[in-house]
């Protein structure tokens, strides 16, 4: 019931702004509907962290890991809506976009959130696949939201690459269905029901499940942005409106990864070992750390810098997931930390873009002086992204490095090197960006100073949650909850 | 082999042959016609699978293939090209002869790959043909230099995956089939929106004009 209500509330978010006439009413309706989604996500997910058993029926399945993802989606879509109200309000005021475009924006945001939640709560792998493809289809027009040449290019690349990837994932799904039905274990819809497959996983043919997993990893991995299937990600994230970039990076990538982790449990069950999938995770994880490191070092665009950083962090999460139970703890902490950090960073980047009208480093300078609140928040978030305490990423990276040094020292060295390059790259680019004058003088005078607004409050919510999460991890309450989450993905 | 198994092999073989021809076709009209015929063969394949399994829902799936892939997508693709004033002549990175040669190599890869990966007996040729169609679809996706060519490449690849599903599972659960058709339709609508917009912005649907975002 709660899950159905949650999904319906997303459709309300999609449709209600359409019936509103003035901009204030559209924003008001979007805010209320989005708040409804957030409250319902709390109501649906919170009990699972405090002892409630997993919810399961033919269509929905919600365990502690899915509940964590629902919470992240619920919270980030809420702060993204608050940020969007500020962002779109400014763009309507300057004539960049029109009222129908704002309605269209919230329509696709609602559908996007709905399809992400469907991906997470589906008990059926077939419906999960449909929902994951729907996340691409609902966000493509958001990536192409502006009538800029680059937007069309980014959206086209996004549509073709992600749809092709997800279609290849369908082959994995067919093979899984065949594995379950040909051996007489399951039939019809139940042959792609996750909970049913889980019960028969040890009897599934390992050879078929391995081939299926390769297709799933390549297919869904395209959506996660794993190297070498990542080509769409920097373009789409840099061209979409900033609140959308925040949602793409913060929650969509995790939703796709969720699909891979669900499949992994089945394959591990079939092989009676997690060694084979762990090796694949380690290879894709390492690749996804080193390639972005090179691009971060030479980056000229701050939204692309954040996008490449997302690839790197998804790589770290996948790498951790290949390091056994300790690695799984690190990956869960990293999923939460990165989702909250990166979305907030894209929201801050949106404020900078609104003021400077450029995403190029050389055209922007003295952000700290021009936008003191945004600058301070941006700097704090960047430092936390670089895993400086009290960032939760400090804990996750410490765990993953210490574990990988023991298990795979060569991979650990490569990842450490990549992290060092990325740290240097970020500091090299961000310090002048915040404190030094722009290399290329702006075409028009840039207004100095800003008032604290709702977008700052939304970003501050992220920061408070991040610190609270770090503190929570140090309390005795953390280990039983983390244990429940890890059990759900192993 | 039973007559139905022979018919399925012939339909799948025909689909691969059409994919092979499409890999080097450079006119939108002939490409769309070939896709239409290929989709009709896919519908026949679904009907044959329905006879094998006795599943009535596969007839509905065949009907949906005819409705969406034989009629709707080809007709509206041509209409979108006409309305936006896009050129009938399509572009590619390689010469037609080179593309045909690569497609022939991919056929060999598919035959060997199907044997190595999935030794499941009677449907081997259908599986090999489906692999071949997927690979040629991917070839079209990477070799074409215009939105229509890439879009049709995607649809060819999707036909290959559908053929693979039919050969392997003799039809997935009906609700899932309906959902995947819905996604396909949404994908097609987005393709037409973007080709129209590209024609408006660049007076061309060439993807060469979409190469500004680099590092």
Interface residues (C-beta under 8 A of the other chain):
Chain A: X124 X126 X127 X129 X130 X133 X134 X137 X140 X141 X144 X147 X149 X150 X152 X153 X154 X155 X156 X157 X159 X160 X163 X164 X167 X168 X170 X171 X174 X175 X177 X178 X181 X188 X189 X191 X192 X208 X211 X234 X235 X238 X239 X295 X298 X299 X300 X304
Chain B: X117 X118 X134 X138 X141 X147 X150 X154 X157 X158 X161 X164 X165 X168 X169 X172 X173 X175 X176 X179 X180 X182 X183 X186 X187 X190 X191 X193 X194 X197 X198 X201 X202 X207 X209 X210 X211 X212 X213 X215
